[in-house]
Structure formats: structure tokens, C-alpha cells
Amino acid sequence: MSNEVINTILSRTAAKYYDKDAVLSDAQISELVHVGTTAPTSFHLQNWRFIAVRSPEAKAKLSPIAWNQPAVTDAAVTFIVVGQLADSSVIPDRLAPLVAAGVMPATMVPEWELPARGLYKEFPQRQRDEAVRTGTFGAAAMIYAARSLGWGSTPMIGFDDVAVHREFGLGKDEVPVMLLSVGPERAGNWAQKPRRPLAEVLDFA
């Protein structure tokens, strides 16, 4: 089984070495985030936000609270991938464009909002779990989009989440899910690392 998309996925690896002089334009960064926002979200919540850290000043602020990982300063941009706690009350607003476009009848909106309220409203852990899931889906889409454009990427969970929250102005309902560095690479990065055999990870039921 092989096609362009699958080959892109199979060739992806976490980059270690970046071209420090490379720059991504506003348009390139925006398009990458646009791709990320097409990833799945529960009930179409779209409960995410992306902070593109690219200026020397912003990188200098992020680096020490991200364990001084080289990718933060070396890559063209490092995204702070932010998940927002699942909140069913935003569903009518999030679905309004679908109704306006004729994709969904207005009568269906409560059919989405009510079960979402039952799933999340009284369950803080589920709200947070959904924030992390959503951010991860978005980051994954950006990782593979970056690879398809010939750029490297490095997802990182090594950072002081309290400090990131404070220094980059995250809201009370927001969770810093991961950092994702993206940019043109330089020589020396590894190829895709071998994975565990399918026999160890796949069961048929």
C-alpha cells in the first residue's frame, strides 16, 4: 500500500538539526495552522489555539522554560499548541457556519449540544482530556503537512507548563498541550526509526 500521503507519513521523523537562518513567512505559518485546524474535533468544538513563536525575543522567552531544547531557537518557528477545555456552550456558535452554509439544519444543533453537555459539563477531567486530544490532532496534521512541504518538525513535551501558561498569556480554560518546532532542516537528521512489530501492537477482534 503506497501513495503520496502514505509515503509522507512513513518518511516523517523528529528533526534534531534545523537551518538556523531559515525563515517561514506569515503566509506559510498561517497555511500550516489552517491545515491543523482541519483535524477532527469532538462535536466540532475546535477547542484549540496556536501561538507561533518565531521572533528572537519570543524564542528567548520560551527557550529557558522549554529546558533549552535547541529546536526552540534553531527552527524557524515553534508553535505552542494550546487546547481549550471542552465547553458545550460554544457549540451553537461553532455550528452556526455549518447551518448558514446549508450543511446542517438548525434543528440538529441541540442534538449535538445536549449530549456534549452531558459528556463534559460536570466532568473536569474529560474537559481536559478533550483539550489534549484536540491539540494533539491539530499538531499531528501540522507535522505531516510540514513533511509534505519538505520541512522538519519536532514535537516536544519538555517544558514548564505553568511558566508557559504565565509567560504567553494562556487563559484559565487553556492547556499547553505540546511545543511543535517546524522549519527547513540541515543535514544530519535520522531517517524514520524502526517501529515495534505489528504482531506486538495489533489485535483483531
Buried (B, 14 or more C-beta within 10 A) or exposed (E): EEEEEEEBBEEBBBBBBBBEEBEBEEEBBEBBBEBBBEBEBBBBBBBBBBBBBBEEEBBEBBBEBBEEBBBBBBBBBBBBBBBBBBBBEBBBEBBEEBBEEEEBEEEEBEEBBEEBBEBBBEEEEBBBBBBBBBBBBBBBBBBBBBBBBEBBBBBBEEBBEEBBBEBBEBEEBBBBBBBBBBBBBBEEBEEEEEEEEEEEEEEEE
